[in-house]
Amino acid sequence: MKKQLLLIGILGLALWPARAEDKTELKDQKEKLSYSIGMNLGNNLRTQEVDVDRDILFQGVRDALANKTILSEADARQTISTWQREARAKQEERRKTQGEKNKTEGENFLAENKSKPGVITLPSGLQYKVLSEGKGNSPKASDQVSVHYRGTLIDGTEFDNSYKRGQPATFGVTGVIRGWTEALQLMRPGDKWQLFIPSDLAYAERGKGAQIAPNATLIFEVELLSFEHSEPAAAATVGGPPPPNPPTPKAANQPVTSDIIKVPSAEELKKGAKIEIIKADELEKLQKEAQKEKEKK
């Protein structure tokens, strides 16, 4: 995808000739399209941290338009492919380094946090603090819950907030990260907890998008609004209604009341055989004739 965007962006530069002065207004759709594609290229080069020589970049566009390139298409593809491999390797190394840093910082944070007033640490490493108490029963793993929540990193950076959207989230108890699944089964409707979730109970080494880095420790304020029971479909009910009776198979001698379509084999079709429609009233006659032939043998 990145390669496609890069190539599309370079193609867009063909519509952007060099000017003595930059434009501050775009007069028509062609100029808007040209500028938009140029923006696309620039953004991709910047976000992918591609170190390019601008003069050579524009020369490549001009040479391609004139069909007088100094590199062959194969050489150009190979150069871009090599850059992509190197870029992926560098990105993976950065993620690994960042992940190790986040892991250490998260462990230090949780070690200090567990001694703070009101913080409870579970055997899994999940920490929580009760902000307000509700009442009633707790949801089970198979239930659907409705919650409001706010998620932040340990430095306070907010990455999600259902309150701001004005709409609670509804999902299965087991359809979220492990730290949530464990906490939700301990909460009651009306409870509001602050969760401190170690990275291995969150998104671990994979992270999530640009906002949640690898091995990030997460903090959530979770308010359980309600839940609905949802029994597993395969669960057997003791003393419940008996299973439905299996369908009764048709008797072997049950009369045929509809037409029969006889389709020859592929070999027979090659020899000129045709598809036949045998009427129901003719079938019995054919069956009797076949039986007589069998008895003769």
C-alpha positions, 0 to 999 in steps of 0.5 A, spaced: 500 500 500 505 504 501 508 503 495 502 504 491 501 511 495 508 513 493 508 511 486 501 515 485 504 521 489 510 521 484 505 520 478 501 526 481 508 530 481 507 530 473 501 535 474 505 540 478 510 543 474 516 548 477 513 555 478 517 561 480 512 562 486 508 558 490 500 558 489 496 560 494 489 559 491 487 554 486 483 556 480 480 549 478 479 542 479 485 540 475 489 544 480 486 542 486 487 535 484 494 536 482 495 539 489 492 534 492 496 528 489 502 532 491 500 533 498 499 525 498 506 524 496 509 529 501 505 526 507 507 519 505 514 521 504 514 525 511 511 520 515 515 514 512 521 518 513 524 517 506 530 521 505 530 524 498 533 529 494 528 534 491 531 536 485 533 529 483 525 527 485 523 532 480 528 530 475 525 523 475 518 526 474 521 530 468 525 525 465 519 520 465 514 525 462 519 525 456 520 518 456 528 519 457 529 516 464 537 514 466 534 508 470 530 502 467 523 500 470 526 494 473 532 498 476 527 503 479 522 497 482 528 494 485 531 500 488 524 502 491 523 494 493 530 495 497 528 501 500 522 498 503 525 492 506 530 497 509 525 501 512 521 495 514 527 493 518 528 499 521 521 500 523 521 493 526 527 495 530 524 502 533 518 498 535 522 493 539 526 498 542 520 502 544 516 496 546 522 494 551 522 501 554 514 501 555 515 494 558 520 497 563 516 503 564 510 500 565 513 495 570 515 501 574 509 504 574 505 498 577 510 497 582 509 504 585 502 504 584 500 498 588 502 501 594 497 507 593 491 507 597 485 503 595 489 500 589 488 492 589 492 488 585 490 481 583 494 475 582 494 476 574 497 483 575 491 487 574 490 493 578 484 496 580 481 502 584 473 502 586 471 509 584 464 508 586 460 502 588 453 499 584 449 493 586 447 487 584 450 481 580 456 481 576 456 479 569 459 472 566 463 471 561 458 469 556 454 476 557 453 482 553 455 488 557 454 496 556 459 500 559 462 507 559 469 508 559 476 513 558 482 510 556 489 513 557 497 511 557 501 512 564 503 519 562 496 521 561 495 521 554 488 520 552 486 515 546 479 513 547 473 516 551 466 513 550 463 519 554 465 524 549 462 520 543 455 520 548 454 513 546 456 507 551 459 501 548 456 494 548 460 488 547 461 481 549 465 480 556 470 476 552 470 480 546 475 485 549 482 485 552 484 480 558 484 485 563 477 488 561 474 481 561 477 479 568 475 486 571 468 486 568 466 479 571 468 482 578 464 489 577 456 490 578 452 495 575 453 502 577 460 500 579 465 505 576 473 502 577 479 505 575 483 499 572 491 499 571 492 494 566 499 491 565 501 490 557 500 482 557 493 483 559 492 489 554 495 489 547 502 486 549 507 487 543 503 488 537 500 494 540 494 497 537 495 503 531 499 509 532 496 511 539 497 504 543 505 502 542 507 495 543 508 493 551 504 499 553 501 499 560 494 502 560 489 505 565 481 505 564 476 508 568 470 503 566 463 504 568 458 498 568 452 500 566 448 494 565 449 487 562 444 482 559 445 474 560 447 470 553 447 463 555 452 459 550 448 456 544 451 449 545 450 448 553 445 443 555 439 444 559 438 439 565 431 437 565 429 441 559 425 439 553 427 433 550 431 434 543 426 434 537 424 427 534 429 426 527 425 426 521 422 420 518 426 417 512 421 416 506 420 409 505 423 405 500 417 403 496 413 410 497 410 412 490 414 417 486 409 423 485 413 428 481 417 427 474 424 424 474 430 428 470 435 423 467 442 426 466 447 421 462 454 421 464 459 425 460 461 419 456 454 418 454 453 425 452 459 425 448 456 419 444 450 423 443 445 421 449 440 427 451 437 429 458 430 426 459 424 427 463 421 421 465 414 422 467 412 419 474 406 415 471 412 412 466 417 410 471 413 404 474 413 401 467 420 402 466 422 399 473 417 393 471 421 392 465 428 393 468 426 388 473 423 383 468 430 383 464 434 382 471 430 376 472 431 373 465 439 374 467 
